[in-house]
């Protein structure tokens, strides 16, 4: 009988890896340090807790996030099954009630007969046996130091933020209006509350934001924010219209009170199934709580807002994966150790789930005496793992799934479809499905 496979970290990646291992008939031991050792961002002891957005990205057919999720569903992802059960309206995105979602993942993992959950802090990677490190962006200091020693590499940090959440009843819906951009949503409903600005309101809001007091902290000035998740005050410093072309863009929205497109918009996205709270989309920040309350109440319809959570900033930790990992997420120096999730060098919930699933399946192959094989480059999952292991290790930053990570279509196909982006993306998805077919047939 194969020895148990150990997974360090009970987030999205670790939970998915443990499930894949157990479903394959092997024993998984899942180590999670919460609640004994809390983190700056987590609020519960549940597995797969979402600490930032409640969105698992686009479900629009033919998009890169949709393709990756389709591959994960095909491979039996537990976490995406939980997302389906916890789904709330979110336009074309897969958005979830975070409490229902994490509770469902926790229930499934805790009741699986081949998964053991150990609530303890792991301070060192085991010297023997197969281990998946999936400790996420909030890896404890002790284990981060151990990983730095193990990999012979300095730790890499970037700073990430989380958005505020407001009580639904405190939003003035005589001003805020329901709509999805360009009227697009998965079921035809208007899934967002939109807070419209005219130009003077926007300029006043921007001036207040630029003058706001940040949280005093020990964060190093020379450590960068992750470009895909910049705080709003950092965006504001980059130009007076930067927010209008970013999280406050008004494109595709018409204010029913005026019949015109607003100058700027803040979108509120439903947080839970009860629809009693909303997330300020893209409004992560690093301001003092009192400053946040004052400035965010300048948003039209939020003048009397009650905040359930203010924006915060926290340290994210990840390894220089291209210098350390192979395409099967195995540590080159010690192949019995695999990395998954954000610590492996991906950004985003779905990407963390994907690497957890891949690491779990590769660990099963390894424990069964086989040689793990990468997923095909033509697939979203294969291309994501290829980026992690094959990108330029100099100035490396984690990546979201995009079509840019997948191989280009052949020249004749590109020329044939050069004027039709949707057709090109559809062909990339068709090719990915065919490659996954062949891979699964060869490895069943």
C-alpha positions in Angstrom: 0.0 0.0 0.0 1.4 3.4 -1.0 2.3 5.8 1.8 0.0 8.8 2.4 0.6 11.9 0.4 0.9 15.0 2.5 -0.5 18.4 1.4 0.5 21.5 3.3 -2.2 24.2 3.1 -6.0 23.9 3.0 -6.8 26.6 0.5 -8.1 26.2 -3.0 -5.1 24.3 -4.3 -4.5 22.1 -1.3 -8.2 21.1 -1.0 -8.3 20.2 -4.7 -5.1 18.3 -4.6 -6.3 16.3 -1.5 -9.6 15.4 -3.3 -7.9 14.2 -6.5 -5.5 12.0 -4.5 -8.3 10.5 -2.4 -10.6 10.0 -5.4 -7.7 8.1 -7.0 -7.8 5.6 -4.1 -4.8 6.9 -2.2 -4.6 8.4 1.3 -4.2 12.2 1.6 -3.1 14.0 4.8 -4.1 17.7 4.6 -2.3 20.1 7.0 -4.0 23.4 7.7 -2.7 25.7 10.4 -5.9 27.7 10.9 -7.5 28.3 13.4 -4.4 27.6 15.6 -2.4 30.1 13.6 -4.5 32.7 11.9 -3.5 34.8 8.9 -3.9 38.6 8.3 -6.6 38.0 5.7 -8.6 34.8 6.6 -11.7 35.2 8.8 -12.7 31.5 9.4 -11.1 28.1 9.9 -12.8 26.7 6.8 -11.0 25.1 3.9 -10.9 27.0 0.5 -11.9 30.3 2.1 -11.9 33.1 -0.4 -10.2 36.2 1.1 -10.4 38.6 -1.8 -13.0 38.6 -4.6 -15.9 36.1 -4.7 -15.5 35.8 -8.5 -14.0 32.8 -10.3 -13.8 34.7 -13.5 -15.6 34.6 -16.8 -18.0 31.9 -17.8 -18.3 33.3 -21.3 -17.9 30.5 -23.8 -14.7 30.7 -25.8 -12.8 32.8 -23.2 -9.6 31.6 -21.6 -11.0 31.4 -18.1 -14.0 29.4 -19.4 -11.6 27.0 -21.2 -9.6 26.4 -18.1 -12.7 25.8 -16.0 -14.1 23.4 -18.6 -10.9 21.3 -18.4 -11.1 21.3 -14.6 -14.7 20.2 -14.7 -13.8 17.4 -17.1 -11.1 16.2 -14.7 -13.5 16.1 -11.8 -12.7 19.3 -9.8 -14.3 19.3 -6.4 -13.8 23.0 -6.0 -15.7 23.8 -9.1 -18.5 21.5 -8.1 -18.7 23.5 -4.8 -18.8 26.7 -6.8 -21.8 25.5 -8.8 -23.7 24.9 -5.6 -22.7 28.3 -4.1 -23.3 30.3 -7.2 -24.8 33.8 -7.0 -25.6 36.3 -9.9 -22.5 37.8 -11.4 -23.0 38.7 -15.0 -20.8 36.5 -17.2 -18.6 35.6 -14.2 -18.8 32.6 -11.9 -19.4 34.3 -8.6 -20.2 32.5 -5.4 -21.5 33.0 -1.9 -18.1 32.6 -0.1 -19.6 31.1 3.1 -21.6 28.5 1.3 -18.6 27.7 -1.0 -16.0 27.2 1.7 -18.5 25.2 3.8 -19.2 22.8 1.0 -15.5 22.2 0.3 -14.9 21.7 4.0 -17.8 19.3 4.3 -16.6 17.2 1.3 -13.0 17.0 2.4 -13.8 16.3 6.1 -16.2 13.4 5.3 -14.0 11.7 2.7 -12.8 8.4 4.1 -9.3 8.7 2.6 -8.6 12.3 3.7 -7.2 13.1 7.1 -7.2 16.8 8.2 -4.5 17.9 10.6 -4.9 21.3 12.2 -1.3 22.2 12.8 1.4 24.5 11.5 3.9 22.8 9.4 7.3 24.5 9.9 9.4 22.2 7.7 8.8 20.1 4.6 9.1 16.4 5.3 12.5 14.8 4.5 10.8 11.7 2.9 7.7 10.9 1.1 5.6 12.8 -1.5 4.6 16.3 -0.4 2.6 19.0 -2.1 3.3 22.5 -0.8 0.1 24.6 -1.3 0.4 27.1 1.4 -0.7 30.0 -0.7 0.2 33.7 -0.6 0.0 33.9 3.2 2.6 31.2 3.9 3.8 31.4 7.5 7.2 33.0 8.1 8.6 29.8 9.5 7.7 27.7 6.5 8.6 30.5 4.1 12.1 30.5 5.5 12.2 26.7 5.2 11.1 26.9 1.6 13.8 29.5 0.9 16.4 27.1 2.4 15.0 24.1 0.5 15.0 25.9 -2.9 18.2 27.7 -2.4 16.3 30.8 -3.6 15.4 34.1 -1.9 11.7 34.6 -1.2 9.8 36.7 -3.6 7.0 39.0 -2.4 4.4 41.2 -3.9 1.6 43.0 -2.1 -2.0 42.3 -2.7 -5.2 44.0 -1.5 -8.8 43.0 -0.8 -11.9 45.1 -1.6 -14.5 46.5 0.9 -17.9 44.9 1.4 -21.0 47.0 2.1 -24.5 46.1 3.5 -27.1 45.9 0.7 -29.7 47.8 2.7 -27.4 50.8 3.1 -27.1 51.3 -0.7 -29.4 54.0 -2.0 -31.1 52.2 -4.9 -32.8 55.4 -6.1 -29.4 56.3 -7.4 -27.7 53.0 -8.0 -29.1 51.1 -11.0 -29.0 47.4 -11.9 -27.3 46.5 -15.1 -24.5 44.3 -16.6 -22.2 45.9 -19.2 -23.7 46.0 -22.6 -26.6 44.1 -21.2 -24.5 40.9 -21.0 -25.0 38.3 -18.4 -25.2 34.5 -18.4 -29.0 34.4 -17.8 -30.0 37.8 -19.1 -30.4 39.4 -15.7 -28.9 42.6 -14.5 -26.4 41.3 -12.0 -24.5 44.4 -10.8 -25.6 47.5 -8.9 -23.9 50.5 -10.6 -23.1 53.7 -8.7 -22.9 56.5 -11.4 -20.7 59.6 -11.2 -21.0 62.8 -13.1 -17.7 64.6 -13.8 -17.7 67.0 -10.8 -18.5 64.0 -8.5 -15.6 62.0 -10.0 -13.1 64.9 -9.7 -14.0 65.5 -6.1 -13.8 61.8 -5.3 -10.4 61.6 -7.0 -9.0 64.6 -5.1 -10.1 63.1 -1.8 -8.6 59.7 -2.7 -5.2 61.3 -3.7 -5.1 63.2 -0.3 -6.1 60.2 1.8 -4.0 58.8 4.6 -2.6 55.3 4.0 -2.3 52.7 6.7 1.1 53.0 8.4 2.9 49.7 8.0 6.3 48.0 7.6 5.7 47.2 4.0 8.9 47.8 2.0 8.8 50.6 -0.5 10.8 48.6 -3.0 8.5 45.6 -3.1 6.0 46.0 -6.0 2.3 45.6 -6.0 0.9 42.9 -8.3 0.0 44.9 -11.5 -3.3 43.0 -11.9 -4.6 44.0 -8.5 -3.5 47.5 -7.8 -5.0 49.5 -4.9 -7.3 52.3 -6.2 -5.1 55.0 -4.7 -2.1 53.7 -6.6 -4.1 53.8 -9.8 -5.2 57.3 -9.0 -1.6 58.4 -8.7 -1.0 57.2 -12.3 -3.3 59.8 -13.8 -6.6 61.5 -13.4 -8.4 59.2 -15.9 -6.7 56.0 -14.9 -9.6 54.9 -12.7 -12.1 55.8 -15.5 -10.3 53.4 -17.8 -9.9 50.8 -15.0 -12.3 49.7 -12.2 -14.5 52.8 -12.7 -15.0 52.5 -16.4 -18.5 53.4 -17.5 -18.5 51.7 -20.9 -21.6 49.6 -21.7 -23.7 51.2 -19.0 -26.6 53.8 -19.3 -27.9 55.6 -16.2 -31.7 55.3 -16.4 -32.1 58.6 -14.6 -30.3 60.6 -17.4 -30.5 58.2 -20.4 -26.7 58.8 -20.8 -23.5 57.0 -20.0 -22.1 58.2 -16.7 -18.7 59.8 -16.4 -17.5 57.0 -14.2 -19.1 54.0 -12.3 -18.4 51.9 -9.3 -19.9 48.4 -9.6 -21.2 46.5 -6.7 -21.3 42.7 -7.0 -23.5 40.4 -4.9 -21.5 38.7 -2.1 -23.9 35.9 -1.0 -27.1 34.0 -1.8 -29.1 36.2 0.6 -28.1 39.2 -1.5 -27.6 41.2 1.8 -24.1 42.4 1.0 -22.1 43.7 -2.0 -18.4 43.8 -2.9 -17.0 47.1 -4.4 -15.5 45.6 -7.5 -11.9 46.4 -8.0 -11.8 48.8 -5.0 -9.0 47.1 -3.1 -7.0 49.7 -1.2 -4.5 50.4 1.6 -6.2 53.4 3.4 -7.0 53.8 7.1 -10.5 52.5 7.9 -11.7 56.0 8.9 -10.5 57.4 5.6 -12.1 54.6 3.7 -15.5 55.2 5.3 -15.2 59.0 4.6 -14.1 58.7 1.0 -16.2 55.7 -0.1 -19.3 57.5 1.2 -18.6 60.1 -1.5 -19.6 57.4 -4.1 -23.2 58.3 -5.3 -25.7 55.9 -3.5 -23.2 55.0 -0.8 -23.6 58.2 1.3 -25.0 56.2 4.2 -23.1 53.0 3.5 -22.5 50.5 6.3 -19.3 48.5 5.7 -19.0 44.9 6.7 -15.3 44.8 5.7 -12.9 47.5 4.7 -10.2 47.1 2.1 -6.9 45.8 3.3 -3.4 44.9 2.0 -1.4 41.9 2.8 1.8 40.2 1.7 1.7 37.5 -0.9 4.5 35.0 -1.2 5.5 33.0 -4.2 8.6 31.1 -5.4 10.6 31.8 -8.5 9.0 28.9 -10.2 10.7 28.9 -13.6 14.1 28.5 -11.8 12.8 25.7 -9.6 9.9 23.7 -11.0 9.3 21.4 -14.0 6.1 21.4 -16.0 4.6 18.7 -13.7 5.1 21.2 -10.8 7.8 19.0 -9.3 10.8 20.6 -7.6 13.7 19.8 -9.9 16.1 19.3 -7.0 13.7 17.0 -5.1 11.0 15.6 -7.5 9.0 14.1 -4.6 8.1 17.7 -3.6 5.5 19.5 -5.7 4.2 23.1 -5.5 0.6 24.2 -6.2 -1.5 27.3 -5.9 -0.3 30.9 -5.7 2.9 30.0 -4.0 3.8 28.1 -7.2 3.6 31.3 -9.2 0.1 31.7 -10.6 -2.4 34.5 -9.9 -6.1 33.9 -9.4 -8.5 31.5 -7.8 -9.1 29.3 -10.9 -5.4 29.1 -11.6 -4.8 28.0 -8.0 -7.5 25.3 -8.3 -5.9 24.2 -11.6 -2.4 23.8 -10.2 -3.8 22.0 -7.2 -5.6 19.5 -9.4 -2.5 19.0 -11.6 -0.2 18.5 -8.6 -2.6 16.0 -7.1 -2.8 13.9 -10.2 0.9 14.1 -10.7 1.5 13.0 -7.1 -0.8 10.0 -7.6 1.2 8.9 -10.7 4.4 9.4 -8.7 3.1 7.4 -5.7 2.0 4.6 -8.1 5.5 4.2 -9.4 4.9 6.1 -12.7 6.5 9.1 -14.3 4.2 12.1 -14.3 3.6 13.6 -17.7 2.7 17.3 -18.4 -0.7 18.1 -19.7 -0.5 19.1 -23.4 0.7 22.6 -24.3 -2.5 23.0 -26.4 -4.6 22.9 -23.2 -5.1 25.8 -20.9 -3.9 23.6 -18.0 -0.8 22.5 -19.8 0.0 26.1 -20.9 -0.4 27.4 -17.4 2.0 24.8 -16.0 4.3 25.5 -18.9 4.4 29.2 -18.0 5.1 28.5 -14.4 8.1 26.3 -15.3 9.3 27.9 -18.5 9.0 31.7 -18.1 12.0 33.9 -17.8 13.0 33.7 -14.2 14.3 37.3 -14.3 11.7 39.7 -13.0 9.2 36.8 -12.8 5.6 37.7 -11.9 2.6 35.3 -11.4 0.2 35.1 -14.3 -3.5 34.6 -14.9 -4.7 32.3 -17.7 -4.9 34.1 -21.0 -4.9 32.9 -24.6 -1.4 34.5 -24.8 -0.1 31.6 -22.7 -1.4 29.0 -25.2 0.5 28.2 -28.5 -0.4 30.2 -31.5 -2.6 28.7 -34.2 -0.7 27.6 -37.3 -0.1 30.3 -39.9 -2.7 29.3 -42.4 -5.4 29.2 -39.7 -4.4 32.5 -38.3 -4.6 34.1 -41.8 -7.9 32.5 -42.5 -9.4 33.8 -39.2 -7.4 37.0 -38.9 -10.4 39.3 -39.0 -12.5 37.2 -36.5 -11.1 37.1 -33.0 -14.0 35.0 -31.6 -13.5 32.4 -34.3 -9.7 32.2 -33.5 -10.5 31.7 -29.8 -13.1 29.1 -30.7 -10.5 27.2 -32.7 -8.0 27.4 -29.8 -10.7 25.9 -27.5 -11.5 23.2 -30.0 -7.8 22.3 -30.4 -7.5 22.2 -26.5 -10.4 19.8 -26.2 -8.9 17.5 -28.8 -5.5 17.6 -27.1 -7.1 16.8 -23.8 -9.0 13.9 -25.4 -5.7 12.4 -26.6 -4.0 12.9 -23.3 -6.7 11.3 -21.3 -7.0 8.4 -23.7 -3.2 7.8 -23.5 -3.1 8.0 -19.7 -6.2 6.2 -18.6 
